[in-house]
Amino acid sequence: MSVVAPLRFSPATVDGDETSVTGATVGAFELLDLRVVEGTDELASGEVVITQDKADSDGLALGDPIAVSFLDDHRPEPDRTATVA
C-alpha cells in the first residue's frame, strides 16, 4: 500500500446545484488518480477544487467565489462561500 487518505462525503448545494462534495487530504489526489490542471492540491480553509467541466460550464477560474452550503448548515450566509483554488 503506497497511499492512505481519509475521505469524507456530504450532500451539498454548490453554486445553486444540489450535488455531493468530498473532503480529503492531499493524498486523495494520488489515491483517486486525480490530476490538477490549474491551481493546487494543497488547499487552505475555505478553498475548493472543482472539475474542469464545472469550471468551463460556469465560467469559473482560480480565485473566483463559489457558493457552498450543506444540509442543516448553521453557518452565517457570508461564510457559505468558498474560493476556487
matplotlib code that plots the C-alpha trace (Angstrom):
import matplotlib.pyplot as plt

x = [0.0, 1.6, -1.2, -3.7, -6.0, -9.2, -12.2, -15.5, -18.6, -21.6, -24.6, -24.3, -25.6, -22.8, -23.5, -27.2, -26.9, -27.7, -24.7, -22.3, -18.8, -15.8, -13.4, -10.0, -6.3, -3.8, -3.1, -6.6, -5.5, -2.9, -5.2, -8.0, -5.7, -6.9, -4.9, -4.8, -5.0, -4.6, -4.1, -3.0, -4.0, -2.8, -5.9, -6.3, -9.5, -12.3, -10.7, -12.2, -11.2, -13.7, -13.8, -12.7, -16.3, -17.7, -15.1, -15.9, -19.7, -19.9, -17.0, -15.1, -11.4, -8.9, -9.8, -13.5, -16.0, -18.5, -21.5, -21.3, -23.8, -24.6, -27.7, -28.6, -25.9, -25.8, -23.0, -23.9, -24.8, -21.5, -19.5, -21.1, -18.7, -15.5, -12.7, -11.8, -8.2]
y = [0.0, 3.3, 5.8, 6.1, 9.1, 9.8, 10.8, 12.4, 12.7, 15.0, 16.2, 19.9, 22.7, 24.2, 27.3, 26.5, 22.9, 20.0, 17.6, 15.9, 17.1, 15.2, 16.3, 14.9, 15.3, 15.9, 12.2, 11.7, 13.2, 10.4, 7.7, 8.6, 9.3, 12.9, 15.4, 19.1, 21.2, 24.6, 25.7, 23.5, 20.4, 21.9, 23.8, 26.3, 26.7, 27.9, 26.8, 24.2, 22.2, 21.9, 19.8, 21.2, 20.6, 22.8, 25.5, 25.5, 25.3, 28.1, 30.2, 29.8, 30.4, 30.4, 32.8, 33.0, 32.7, 29.8, 29.3, 26.1, 25.1, 21.8, 20.1, 21.8, 24.4, 26.7, 28.9, 32.5, 33.2, 35.1, 32.1, 29.9, 30.9, 29.2, 30.2, 28.2, 27.1]
z = [0.0, -1.1, -0.3, 2.5, 2.5, 4.6, 2.5, 3.7, 1.6, 2.1, 0.2, -0.6, -2.7, -4.9, -6.9, -6.7, -7.8, -5.5, -5.5, -3.3, -2.1, -0.9, 1.8, 1.7, 2.3, -0.4, -0.6, -2.1, -5.4, -5.9, -4.4, -6.8, -9.7, -10.0, -12.0, -11.1, -14.3, -12.6, -9.1, -6.3, -4.4, -1.1, 0.0, 2.8, 4.8, 2.6, -0.7, -3.1, -6.1, -8.9, -12.1, -15.4, -16.7, -13.8, -14.5, -18.2, -17.9, -15.2, -16.4, -13.2, -12.7, -9.9, -7.2, -8.1, -5.2, -5.3, -3.0, -1.0, 1.7, 3.4, 4.8, 8.1, 7.5, 10.5, 9.2, 8.6, 5.0, 4.3, 5.4, 2.8, 0.1, -0.9, -3.3, -6.3, -5.8]

ax = plt.figure().add_subplot(projection="3d")
ax.plot(x, y, z, "-o")
ax.set_aspect("equal")
plt.show()
